[in-house]
Amino acid sequence: MESNLETKRLKSSDGTIAYYCLGKMHNWEGPALIPQGNKRKAEYYLFGIKHTKIQWEEKKKDVHGQPWYKTSAGKASGARM
């Protein structure tokens, strides 16, 4: 996915991997929390909101970026006001 926000990957001493963006759990590429060493399942977050895997996949499909009228190409091509 395209993003100008930087996602940081953190790993705890027990091996759990967490992805953060702007201080909130977030990952477009996969689960944002991947526990290690226990039987908990991976957790999916977008901008700090927890989702099931199915919800996360649906939200990921809906990402289209900015609408044409908010881009510089839209202004250059004579977008109507």
C-alpha angles and dihedrals in degrees: 000000000000116000137154090201118095117234114208123210115213127186123199127213091262091055098257111149121212130181120211135186121182089350095304131103106261139150129160092185099059143311115351094209120042111179119207129200098023137066098255115124125239115272126222121218135174116190091339096310116119117228136179115248091257093050091047092051091050092050090048091054091052095059110111102154122232121345115255093253092061096053128086090243090059091054093045093052093056103262113197120247 
